[in-house]
Amino acid sequence: MSDDEAIRTAFHDVTAAQGGTHIEDGGWMWLEGFGDLAKEYSAIRDDVAVWDVSPLNKWDLRGPDALAAATTAGMGSKWQPIS
């Protein structure tokens, strides 16, 4: 898959505008970094960081047992439907 075909997350344009570089992996464009590892490390260690996990697992559960499957798969017993 080429970079042009890969899915870009909602953060892609923002991170690219700030100098971030991206690589394609698994059909998604992942943020690779901003070019200064020491500065990135300091920001994570001393300030705040956001990791865009949009490319991680996506599940499409359908059918009469979808809620039970989602609850069993990790949403836990505290999950409550929105009414």
matplotlib code that plots the C-alpha trace (Angstrom):
import matplotlib.pyplot as plt

x = [0.0, 1.3, 1.3, -1.3, -3.7, -3.0, -5.6, -4.7, -5.9, -7.6, -4.3, -2.3, -2.5, -1.9, 1.2, 2.5, 2.1, 4.2, 7.0, 6.0, 7.0, 4.8, 5.2, 2.7, 2.1, -0.9, -2.8, -2.5, -0.2, 1.6, 3.4, 7.1, 8.4, 9.3, 13.1, 14.5, 14.3, 15.8, 13.2, 10.4, 11.6, 11.8, 8.3, 6.9, 8.8, 8.3, 5.1, 2.4, 2.1, -0.7, -0.4, -2.8, -4.0, -6.6, -4.9, -5.2, -7.9, -11.3, -14.1, -17.4, -19.9, -23.3, -26.3, -28.4, -25.3, -23.2, -23.6, -22.6, -19.7, -18.5, -18.9, -17.0, -14.2, -13.1, -15.7, -16.3, -19.5, -19.6, -20.6, -24.1, -26.1, -26.9, -30.7]
y = [0.0, 3.4, 6.4, 8.0, 5.0, 4.7, 6.1, 9.3, 9.9, 13.1, 14.2, 13.7, 17.2, 18.8, 16.8, 17.2, 21.0, 20.9, 19.1, 15.5, 12.8, 9.8, 6.2, 3.7, 0.6, -1.7, 0.6, 3.6, 6.6, 6.5, 9.5, 8.7, 11.7, 15.3, 15.0, 15.8, 12.7, 14.5, 17.3, 14.8, 12.8, 15.9, 16.9, 13.5, 13.4, 17.0, 18.2, 16.3, 14.1, 12.7, 9.4, 9.0, 5.4, 5.7, 2.9, 0.4, -2.3, -1.6, -4.0, -4.1, -6.1, -6.7, -8.9, -9.8, -10.7, -7.7, -6.0, -9.2, -9.7, -6.1, -6.5, -9.8, -8.4, -5.8, -3.2, -4.8, -5.1, -1.3, -0.5, 0.9, 1.6, 5.2, 5.8]
z = [0.0, -0.9, 1.5, -0.7, -0.1, 3.6, 6.0, 7.8, 11.3, 12.5, 13.9, 10.7, 9.2, 12.6, 13.3, 9.8, 10.1, 13.3, 11.4, 12.2, 9.8, 9.1, 8.0, 6.5, 8.5, 8.3, 6.0, 8.3, 8.5, 11.9, 13.3, 13.3, 15.1, 15.0, 14.3, 17.7, 20.0, 23.0, 22.8, 22.3, 25.3, 27.5, 26.4, 27.4, 30.6, 31.8, 30.2, 28.4, 25.3, 23.2, 21.4, 18.4, 18.7, 15.9, 13.9, 16.7, 16.7, 15.1, 15.7, 13.9, 16.0, 14.6, 15.4, 18.4, 20.5, 19.6, 23.1, 24.9, 22.6, 23.2, 26.9, 27.0, 24.7, 27.3, 27.9, 31.3, 33.3, 34.0, 30.5, 30.3, 27.1, 26.4, 26.7]

ax = plt.figure().add_subplot(projection="3d")
ax.plot(x, y, z, "-o")
ax.set_aspect("equal")
plt.show()
